[in-house]
């Protein structure tokens, strides 16, 4: 099997943090650095940062109810083909299909209520799972699409 088809992790990192809004900037910085190492730049990088920031804010505010004694965990995995980011909190979970439509007139003028919508729009995959042992995990996946130039550089080819 060619190396390019292997899907095992090339890099993995995880952070366990207190549920405080002060940790939003730290998480976004760590994720952006990780995503840059995966080859993301420009608008794609900004979208990943915003998606993760929104999911982490929801974990802190809605999942852990701003209880600084509760933790959340951000796990990042990079494979040849994907960037995977999972955010686990100690909350009871939610049904993503029951969230109000952020484009509806009642929700449009609210200060909040668009985070999950944006995260879903900016990432290739978005999954929510209530864990059997407790807590909720939101998983975000972004495909790594290398340009022809990037592939040539990675292979060391000059043609």
Secondary structure, DSSP 4 states (H G I P E B T S, - for coil): --GGG--S-SEEEEEEEES-TTHHHHHHHHHHHHHHHTT--HHHHHHHHHHHHHHHHHIIIIISTT-TTSEEEEEEEE-SSEEEEEEEESS----GGGSPPTTSHHHHTSSSS-HHHHHHHHSSEEEEEE-TTS-EEEEEEEE----HHHHHHHHT---
